[in-house]
Amino acid sequence: MSLVAPFFRPFYRSSALALLGLLSLTQHPSEGQSRLSPQAGDSLRRLLATPQPDTVRVATLLAVTDPRLTPDSVQARRYLVEAAQLAQKAGYDFGRARAYLRLSYLASIRNDLGQDSLLLQRAKGLLAALYRRRPEPRIAQMLGRIAINVSSLQQRRNNLSGSIKTLLEAIPYLKQLDDNLGLVVVYYNIGSTFSMLGQPEQALRYWREGLALAPKVHNASYLTALASNVARHYVNQGDSSRARPYLRQARQMAFSEANSYYLDLYLSVQGQFYTRFGEPQRGLPLLLQALPLARRRGDLNLLGTLLRDLGEAYADLGQYAQARPHLLESLQLLQEDGDPQQRIQTLELLGNVEKKAGQPALALRYYERRTALRDSLSDVAVRAQINGLEARYQARQREQQIRLLRQSQRLQAAELRRQRQLSYAALALALALLGVGGLSYVAIRNRRRLELQQQQLQAQKIQELEQERQLTATEALLRGQEEERGRLARDLHDGLGGMLSSVKYYLGSIRGAVVLPEASAVLFARSLSQLDSSISELRRVARDMMPEALLQLGLVPALRDVCEAVQHSQQLPVQFQAYGFEQRLPQRTEVVVYRLIQELLNNIQKHAQARHVVVQLMRSDQHVQVIVEDDGQGFDANAASTGVGLRSIRARADYLKGTLDLRTAPGQGTTFTLDFDLPVEERGF
């Protein structure tokens, strides 16, 4: 969902935050705008009529072009061109950079992306040169904010990997300055880009980082927007229990101030929540209440999504005539540069509405457009490039920590040598003073012991960071595998499955309208039966790749389904037991455990020749134990240790930071036992 911050740019129709303005670098439109009155603008314009030194006149021209004082963009542009020329003449590079930034803002209003980009690059070049000569915090802050605007421009040009790269480069600037507001914007934009790419779990991770920082900027509107978008993520996942606390948080912040800036966003997500969970009659009034607010604010991406949700609510109530115009307007608004994932959902809904309204040909056209758009977004190369950028960023962070620790360790070693030399001198003096000698020795020994312990702690910390860096690489690999499984499953189920269902619908219509000879009728019925079997098989494959039960219901129901499927298809009795799973595990942990057990069951079916299998899950507070045991022929664990399947299982166990115990021998069956603890931040799920 779109969220726009008013610092360097006007409202964009993209899903990213944009920064607009130069004078008030930390204000929101709902905060402090009344401080600049029309009289202030008149006073500044009178000052321009008096003689002033060039640098003072540049500052006055920049002040008077604040959008709240000079809404006339033509007049503002004249002022800013004069400011840039005067600043260049006076060698006032900081003022010239600010003038270029304001001019880029005006170019963005005209949708002149080329001029916008050129002015941003000029400003960045001037500020970077200034920062090299004089690294002041205000210059570093502006460089970080420029990076945010450049990434937003790249996103509008569909350069998503460039946008991610630019945002990741901005993070060190902003962290160095403790610029929490800028970090909120960066994390939100990274999450929005991953959302556009159909990678919601990575989007959620960055949105949560932004949400953790939002209270530090004391900005109720940002917190409303972030909490609303996290809630929308869980609504789209079908997880009402996780969506509710974020909706409560968004509601509290949305109504904590008069004329809340993102009240329309909260109302739209709350309305979608009711619609998706079977109460469209409660969701519809909230969506209708949000509609005029969204039109007034001018965020077209939010407006397009809101109209789609309205169409869904009307469709759920069986009011297809009211649903159709809202969905068509939504598609029109999202068509140019809105979030493509939202367009996919809108096309899906339009197809469903036309199908239920008795227009199968029109429904098929919408389904085909949806499939084509999804295929255009599933560019594996782009996803891999962006995931690689993120993984490299995380690895650089670890390497920087290791480098700092090693530098600290070297400094401590030098200090230790110096202290040792001083200690020897003190010891020599102490030997001359027999009465003090014993005490000096004890003190020196204790000091050396403490220094040695500190060095050991530093070495241990370095080792832990090295292990964490390896786990980051493993996590990126597993995450990429799951995303590709999910994409293929969606393409099979929604794309090919939907088209086969439409073909079946058309053939069924033909059978009712045409009289066939008996032989042809038998052949026709057999073809329909084969088509039914093909659709069922396709959907079974899609469920195996990314089972709906795992996403909607959780780990235990999904594994129970897998065990029953093995028992029915292979005639292999599988006893499934689960204890202590009243609450769900984090989704990423559930996926890893599910894939691990799925891999073990596949190996048992292929190689074990077992007569009975036991799958057991136990949870006690933060500790989880997984046991998979069979009475098959077993194997030599040393000989099989290099196998691909066993390496995959060990990699997943390492990702969970767990202990994997394998007990087997030829003719004695096999037992896999995995023990791991949930991370502290995930125990509350």
TANOR-V440546 format. One record per backbone hydrogen bond with DSSP energy under -0.5 kcal/mol. CO is the residue of the C=O (numbers start at 1). NH is the residue of the N-H. If there is no record, write none. Layout:
BEGIN
((CO:NH) (CO:NH))
END
This chain:
BEGIN
((5:7) (7:20) (8:20) (18:5) (20:8) (23:25) (24:27) (28:31) (30:32) (32:35) (33:36) (35:37) (37:40) (37:41) (38:42) (39:43) (40:44) (41:45) (42:46) (43:47) (44:48) (45:49) (46:49) (47:50) (53:57) (54:58) (55:59) (56:60) (57:61) (58:62) (59:63) (60:64) (61:65) (63:66) (66:69) (66:70) (71:73) (72:76) (73:77) (74:78) (75:79) (76:80) (77:81) (78:82) (79:83) (80:84) (81:85) (82:86) (83:87) (84:88) (85:89) (86:90) (87:91) (87:92) (88:91) (91:93) (92:96) (93:97) (94:98) (95:99) (96:100) (97:101) (98:102) (99:103) (100:104) (101:105) (102:106) (103:107) (104:108) (105:109) (106:110) (107:112) (108:111) (111:113) (112:116) (113:117) (114:118) (115:119) (116:120) (117:121) (118:122) (119:123) (120:124) (121:125) (122:126) (123:127) (124:128) (125:129) (126:130) (127:131) (128:132) (129:133) (130:134) (134:136) (136:140) (137:141) (138:142) (139:143) (140:144) (141:145) (142:146) (143:147) (144:148) (145:149) (146:150) (147:151) (148:152) (149:153) (150:154) (151:155) (152:156) (153:157) (154:159) (155:158) (158:160) (159:163) (160:164) (161:165) (162:166) (163:167) (164:168) (165:169) (166:170) (167:171) (168:172) (169:173) (170:174) (171:175) (172:176) (173:177) (174:179) (175:178) (178:180) (179:183) (180:184) (181:185) (182:186) (183:187) (184:188) (185:189) (186:190) (187:191) (188:192) (189:193) (190:194) (191:195) (192:196) (193:197) (194:199) (195:198) (199:203) (200:204) (201:205) (202:206) (203:207) (204:208) (205:209) (206:210) (207:211) (208:212) (209:213) (210:214) (211:215) (213:216) (213:217) (214:217) (214:219) (215:218) (218:220) (219:223) (220:224) (221:225) (222:226) (223:227) (224:228) (225:229) (226:230) (227:231) (228:232) (229:233) (230:234) (231:235) (232:236) (233:237) (234:239) (235:238) (238:240) (239:243) (240:244) (241:245) (242:246) (243:247) (244:248) (245:249) (246:250) (247:251) (248:252) (249:253) (250:254) (251:255) (253:256) (257:260) (260:263) (262:266) (263:267) (264:268) (265:269) (266:270) (267:271) (268:272) (269:273) (270:274) (271:275) (272:276) (273:277) (274:279) (275:278) (279:282) (279:283) (280:284) (282:286) (283:287) (284:288) (285:289) (286:290) (287:291) (288:292) (289:293) (290:294) (291:295) (292:296) (293:297) (294:298) (294:299) (298:300) (299:303) (300:304) (301:305) (302:306) (303:307) (304:308) (305:309) (306:310) (307:311) (308:312) (309:313) (310:314) (311:315) (312:316) (313:317) (314:319) (315:318) (318:320) (319:323) (320:324) (321:325) (322:326) (323:327) (324:328) (325:329) (326:330) (327:331) (328:332) (329:333) (330:334) (331:335) (332:336) (334:338) (339:342) (339:343) (340:344) (341:345) (342:346) (343:347) (344:348) (345:349) (346:350) (347:351) (348:352) (349:353) (350:354) (351:355) (352:356) (353:357) (354:359) (355:358) (359:363) (360:364) (361:365) (362:366) (363:367) (364:368) (365:369) (366:370) (367:371) (368:372) (369:373) (370:374) (371:375) (372:376) (373:377) (374:378) (375:378) (378:380) (379:383) (380:384) (381:385) (382:386) (383:387) (384:388) (385:389) (386:390) (387:391) (388:392) (389:393) (390:394) (391:395) (392:396) (393:397) (394:398) (395:399) (396:400) (397:401) (398:402) (399:403) (400:404) (401:405) (402:406) (403:407) (404:408) (405:409) (406:410) (407:411) (408:412) (409:413) (410:414) (411:415) (412:416) (413:417) (414:418) (415:419) (416:420) (417:421) (418:422) (419:423) (420:424) (421:425) (422:426) (423:427) (424:428) (425:429) (426:430) (427:431) (428:432) (429:433) (430:437) (432:434) (433:436) (433:437) (434:438) (436:440) (437:441) (438:442) (439:443) (440:444) (441:445) (442:446) (443:447) (444:448) (445:449) (446:450) (447:451) (448:452) (449:453) (450:454) (451:455) (452:456) (453:457) (454:458) (455:459) (456:460) (457:461) (458:462) (459:463) (460:464) (461:465) (462:466) (463:467) (464:468) (465:469) (466:470) (467:471) (468:472) (469:473) (470:474) (471:475) (472:476) (473:477) (474:478) (475:479) (476:480) (477:481) (478:482) (479:483) (480:484) (481:485) (482:486) (483:487) (484:488) (485:489) (486:490) (487:491) (488:492) (489:493) (490:494) (490:495) (491:495) (491:496) (492:497) (495:499) (496:500) (497:501) (498:502) (499:503) (500:504) (501:505) (502:506) (503:507) (504:508) (505:509) (506:510) (507:511) (508:512) (509:513) (510:513) (510:514) (514:516) (517:521) (518:522) (519:523) (520:524) (521:525) (522:526) (523:527) (524:528) (525:529) (526:530) (527:531) (528:532) (529:533) (530:534) (531:535) (532:536) (533:537) (534:538) (535:539) (536:540) (537:541) (538:542) (539:543) (540:544) (541:545) (542:546) (547:551) (548:552) (549:553) (549:554) (554:558) (555:559) (556:560) (557:561) (558:562) (559:563) (560:564) (561:565) (562:566) (563:567) (564:568) (565:569) (566:570) (566:572) (567:571) (571:573) (573:613) (574:576) (575:615) (577:617) (579:619) (586:590) (587:591) (588:592) (589:593) (590:594) (591:595) (592:596) (593:597) (594:598) (595:599) (596:600) (597:601) (598:602) (599:603) (600:604) (601:605) (602:606) (603:607) (603:608) (604:608) (604:609) (608:633) (611:573) (612:631) (613:575) (614:629) (615:577) (616:627) (617:579) (618:625) (620:623) (622:678) (623:620) (624:676) (625:618) (626:674) (627:616) (628:672) (629:614) (630:670) (632:669) (633:667) (635:637) (636:640) (637:641) (638:641) (640:643) (643:647) (644:648) (645:649) (646:650) (647:651) (648:652) (649:653) (650:654) (651:655) (652:656) (653:658) (654:657) (658:660) (659:661) (659:675) (660:662) (661:663) (661:673) (663:671) (665:668) (669:665) (670:630) (671:663) (672:628) (673:661) (674:626) (675:659) (676:624) (679:682) (680:683) (682:685))
END
